[in-house]
Amino acid sequence: MTQYNRPQTHICPNCNGHASAAVTLGGRDRHGHLRTITANCPACHGTGTVRRSAAGKGARA
């Protein structure tokens, strides 16, 4: 039986894998669309994962 290889990346401990969020600025533009911006996690830069070596640095005990 073959061994299961763990992926080299882990879920970011700062955002729990939810790396990007759409934030509303309030109000609507002249076409009626809601104005939003995308906010990315500063630790993982919007990927939701961190490398194995960096995972232990920000992880909680």
Sequence and secondary structure as in RCSB ss.txt:
>XXXX:A:sequence
MTQYNRPQTHICPNCNGHASAAVTLGGRDRHGHLRTITANCPACHGTGTVRRSAAGKGARA
>XXXX:A:secstr
       SEEE TTTTT  EEEEEEEEE TTS EEEEEEE TTTTTSSEEEHHHHHHH   
